[in-house]
């Protein structure tokens, strides 16, 4: 088994995980009491975005957070049929904190740009490159001195190489085969590959940053795994996400776009939340481009090879996603150390 020697890795001991679980809510509420940052979040309805929305609402007070969602989510963003204790466990925020957020239809351009213009930090958490490419257009309203944190993907700068060529295929037309609809037709007119679309989003951010005078950190994930606050209806897909949440608790951070692999959504959201307000209080030293992976892989002639080990069995004991017992998100101290080591 090959191991990495150039990445920063966290293997939190059991005591640290237990302490993080006990102190997360109290430290988040303390942060909410002192926070004055105003944050706008694009893609708040994606699995990663919902996790991040909860973390932001608990840390900065919902009144300081704007969530951009689909028209259908404007009135139903906070689940009405979810018990309060379950909601708080899954979102890492209370229903009251989430309801205090400004929930804005992402198609209401004027409202979105007003929120962006009044925000200190704008976060783009779309898991779709095409949606990210649309969302970044709102940055024309960002003020000088603001910060942008944008989710992108590893492989954007290497999308002509394996395995990223396969991740960058255009959307295919659905074809009826018996009782099934299969994506086996030609390219959908006007469609853009996932990585091409993220590349367009990054180019727009860079252009607007030069024009408007804001700074940006691009956070690159691998292929996304792990549950969001709302569990998937597809049981097999949910089981895969459960596996990742428990089995892959470590975090690997590097500068730039250099690796490949998979990323757990909860820890990705925790890193993006940290970047909104670093523990040191200063954003001056934040990197401009990082990748965040939970599993590092390498594709060669024989296929995909895993370079990193899963979380050891001792650290996985006691967790049962089906019963709501999930590992906590990586804590701020660990994220700070990982960023300092790259």
C-alpha positions, 0 to 999 in steps of 0.5 A, a space after each residue: 500500500 502506498 502512502 502519501 508523504 506530502 499531504 497534511 493528514 488528520 487522525 483525530 484520537 477518540 478523546 479529541 472526537 468526543 471533546 469536539 462532539 461535546 463542545 461543538 454546540 456551545 462554541 458555535 453559540 458563543 461564535 454566534 453571540 460575538 459574530 458580526 460577519 455577514 455571509 451569503 451562501 449560494 447553493 444552500 439547497 445542495 447536500 454540502 450547502 445544507 450542511 454549510 448553512 447549518 454550520 454558518 447559522 449556528 456560528 454567525 446567527 441566522 440573522 447574518 446569513 443569506 441563503 440562496 435556494 430554489 423557488 420551491 425551497 423558499 418556504 420549505 427550506 427548514 423541514 417542518 416534519 423533522 423533530 427538533 432534536 433530529 434537525 439539530 443533529 443533522 444540520 448542526 443548528 437549531 430550527 430557530 437559527 435556521 429560520 432566522 436566516 434570510 432565504 432568497 430565491 436564487 432566480 431573484 437577481 436583484 435580491 441576490 445581488 443586494 445580499 451579495 453587496 451587503 455581505 462580508 463573505 460570499 460562499 459558493 457551494 454548488 456541487 454542479 459546475 453549471 450552477 456554479 458558473 451561473 451563481 458567480 455572475 452575482 459577484 459583480 455586486 460584491 464590494 471591495 474588500 469582501 472575500 469569496 470562498 468557492 467550491 470547485 473540483 480537483 481535475 479542473 486544471 487537468 481535465 484532458 487527463 485520465 480520470 478527469 476526461 470521464 468526469 467531464 463528459 457532456 450531459 447525454 440525451 435520455 433514450 427510452 429502452 423498454 421501461 427505462 430511460 437511459 442517458 445514451 443519446 447524443 450530447 444535450 445541445 448547449 451542455 457543458 462538462 462538469 469540469 469545464 463548467 467549474 473552469 468557467 466559474 473560476 475564470 469569472 471569479 478571477 475576472 471579478 476579483 480583479 475588477 471589484 477588489 475582493 479576495 478568493 479561496 477556491 476549495 477543490 473537492 474530489 468526487 463527493 460522498 457522505 450524507 447531507 442533512 436530508 437523507 437520500 431516498 435511494 437506499 443503496 446510495 444512502 448506504 454508500 454515503 453512510 459508509 463514507 461518513 463513518 469509514 473515512 474520517 481523515 482529511 488530506 489538504 494540499 495546495 492547488 489541483 494536484 491529486 484525485 479522490 473522494 471527499 466527505 461532504 461534512 468535513 468539506 463543509 467544516 473546512 469552508 465554514 472555517 475559511 469564512 472566519 479563520 480561528 486566528 481572526 485574520 484571512 490575510 494568510 489564507 491560501 488561494 487554491 486548496 484541495 480537500 480530500 477524504 480518500 486519495 486515489 491514483 488512476 493508472 493502467 490497472 484502474 483506480 488505486 487507493 493511496 490512503 487508509 480508511 479510519 481504523 476500527 477503534 475510531 469507527 466504534 459506536 457510530 451508526 448512521 441509521 440511528 443518527 450516531 455520526 462522527 462529528 465534523 473535523 474541528 477548527 483546531 485541526 483545520 487550522 493546523 492542516 492549513 498551516 502545514 501545507 
